[in-house]
Amino acid sequence: MSVAGLTKQILQAALFYEIWDAMKVTFKHMFHKPMTFQYPREQRTLPDTHRGALALLRYDDHQERCVGCDLCEAACPSRCIKVISSEDPERPLQRFASEFYIDITKCVFCGYCVEACPVNALAMTKVYEFSTHDKRTLLFDKKRLYDIGERHLDDAKKYLYAHNQEKNVEESREYRYYFPQSVLKPTQPPPKHLG
C-alpha cells in the first residue's frame, strides 16, 4: 500500500467521511414537503370505485331491494355472506331476505357479491375504519347493513354508477324486480317497461 493511499484512509477515518457522505441524502430530504397524511386529522380523498364496507340499499319508497335470491352468497369467494330467504305471506311467489349476515373479518372486499346482485341491493361504500375491541361486532346483520346503506347512500350510489351496475336516470330508479305472477290473482302491478 502506498503512502498516499494510507494517508487518504487515515483522513477519511478521522473526518468520518462515510458519515458525511451518507448525511448528504438526509440533508437533501430535509427541505422537501412531507408526503405523509396525519391520519386521524387528515382524511384521504377516496375514488368512487373504492371498495369499502358493504351496505344494503332500499328503493326510494323505503321498500327493501333484496329479494333473497342468495346469488351474493354463491358468488362470495370467502364464504362470508349468509342469506336466509323466506316467502312473503302477504304476496305469494315473492321472496325476501329474512336474515342477512356478513362477517367482515372474512370479507376480501372483491365486489363479486355486488356484481352478482340482480336488483343492486348490495353496494360498497367508502367506509374503511373497522377497528374495534370485540371481534363479534364485525359480524354485520341486516339491520346494521341497512343503517350503513342509509348513512352512506351517496357513496353507495356512486359506486354502482362507476361500475355501470346502475345508471343515474329516472328509468333506472323506477326499476323493480318483478316476481312471477299468480295466474289467479296478480300480486303486483305490471312493470312500466312492459305495459
C-alpha positions, 0 to 999 in steps of 0.5 A: 500500500502506498503512502498516499493511499494510507494517508487518504484512509487515515483522513477519511477515518478521522473526518468520518467521511462515510458519515458525511457522505451518507448525511448528504441524502438526509440533508437533501430530504430535509427541505422537501414537503412531507408526503405523509397524511396525519391520519386521524386529522387528515382524511384521504380523498377516496375514488368512487370505485373504492371498495369499502364496507358493504351496505344494503340499499332500499328503493326510494319508497323505503321498500327493501331491494333484496329479494333473497335470491342468495346469488351474493352468497354463491358468488362470495369467494370467502364464504362470508355472506349468509342469506336466509330467504323466506316467502312473503305471506302477504304476496305469494311467489315473492321472496325476501331476505329474512336474515342477512349476515356478513362477517367482515373479518372474512370479507376480501372486499372483491365486489363479486357479491355486488356484481352478482346482485340482480336488483343492486341491493348490495353496494360498497361504500367508502367506509374503511375504519373497522377497528374495534375491541370485540371481534363479534361486532364485525359480524354485520346483520341486516339491520346494521347493513341497512343503517350503513346503506342509509348513512352512506347512500351517496357513496353507495350510489356512486359506486354502482354508477362507476361500475355501470351496475346502475345508471343515474336516470329516472328509468333506472330508479323506477326499476323493480324486480318483478316476481312471477305472477299468480295466474289467479290473482296478480300480486303486483302491478305490471312493470312500466317497461312492459305495459 
